Amino acid sequence: MSKARLEKLARKYGKYLSMEEMKAENRSKNKVVGEGENKSKPKGYFERFNHKQVVITLLNGETLRGKLHTNRYNKYDVLLENSNGKILIPKHSILYMMEISGGDGK
């Protein structure tokens, strides 16, 4: 490691670090998730409403109620299941949606 790099690190940390200390610090910053730890991906907007009772308002002003179903394979559409049957709704046509309170979908 060059002297300039060591001096830059010394200014940053206030002291000279040995190579082992720098490696240990990098390992602690870049901690890899172990086998026992949960590596869950943050849920997207539509996935939070998956299998729940919702009210969907479309861009044309129409309001639909039902149980929302999403999947990761069809990322452009959602399926709304209500008393009239199943409706495939393109995501780009949804203005907003709200979860019906107490609508866990079970």
C-alpha positions in Angstrom: 0.0 0.0 0.0 1.4 3.4 -0.9 2.4 6.0 1.7 -0.1 8.5 0.3 -2.9 5.9 0.8 -1.8 5.2 4.3 -1.7 8.9 5.1 -5.2 9.4 3.7 -6.5 6.5 5.9 -4.6 7.9 8.9 -6.4 11.3 8.4 -9.7 9.5 8.1 -9.3 7.3 11.1 -6.9 9.5 13.1 -4.2 6.8 13.3 -2.3 4.4 11.2 -4.0 1.0 10.8 -2.2 -2.2 10.0 -3.3 -4.3 7.1 -5.0 -6.8 9.4 -7.0 -4.0 11.2 -8.2 -2.6 7.8 -9.3 -6.0 6.6 -11.1 -6.7 9.9 -12.9 -3.3 9.6 -13.9 -4.1 6.0 -15.3 -7.4 7.1 -17.4 -5.8 9.8 -18.7 -3.2 7.3 -19.5 -5.7 4.6 -21.0 -8.4 6.8 -22.4 -11.2 4.8 -25.7 -12.7 5.9 -25.1 -16.1 7.5 -27.0 -19.3 6.9 -29.2 -18.9 10.0 -30.1 -15.2 9.3 -33.1 -14.2 7.2 -32.2 -12.5 3.9 -35.6 -11.3 3.0 -36.1 -8.8 0.2 -38.1 -5.7 1.0 -41.7 -6.0 -0.2 -42.9 -3.9 -3.1 -46.0 -1.8 -3.0 -48.3 -4.4 -4.6 -46.9 -7.3 -2.6 -47.9 -5.6 0.6 -51.5 -5.9 -0.5 -51.2 -9.5 -1.8 -54.1 -11.7 -0.7 -55.9 -8.8 1.1 -59.3 -7.2 0.6 -58.7 -3.9 -1.3 -60.5 -1.0 -3.0 -58.9 -0.1 -6.3 -59.6 3.2 -8.1 -58.7 3.2 -11.7 -57.5 6.1 -13.8 -61.0 6.4 -15.4 -62.6 6.9 -12.0 -64.1 3.4 -11.7 -63.9 1.7 -8.3 -63.4 -2.0 -7.8 -63.5 -4.1 -4.6 -62.1 -7.5 -4.0 -59.2 -9.7 -3.0 -55.9 -8.8 -4.7 -53.5 -11.4 -6.0 -50.0 -10.6 -7.3 -47.1 -12.7 -8.4 -43.5 -12.1 -9.3 -43.8 -13.7 -12.7 -46.4 -11.2 -14.1 -45.0 -7.9 -13.0 -47.3 -5.8 -15.1 -50.7 -7.0 -14.0 -52.6 -7.8 -10.8 -55.6 -10.1 -10.4 -58.6 -8.9 -8.5 -61.0 -11.6 -7.3 -64.6 -10.4 -6.4 -68.1 -11.7 -6.4 -68.3 -11.2 -10.2 -65.3 -13.3 -10.9 -61.6 -12.6 -11.6 -60.4 -9.4 -13.3 -56.9 -8.9 -14.6 -56.0 -5.3 -14.1 -52.9 -3.7 -15.7 -50.9 -1.9 -13.0 -50.5 1.2 -15.1 -54.2 1.7 -15.0 -54.4 1.9 -11.2 -54.7 5.4 -9.7 -54.6 4.2 -6.1 -55.7 1.4 -3.8 -56.6 1.1 -0.2 -56.7 -2.0 2.0 -60.2 -2.6 3.6 -59.7 -2.6 7.3 -59.8 -6.1 8.8 -59.3 -7.5 5.3 -56.6 -10.1 5.8 -58.1 -12.1 3.0 -58.5 -15.3 5.0 
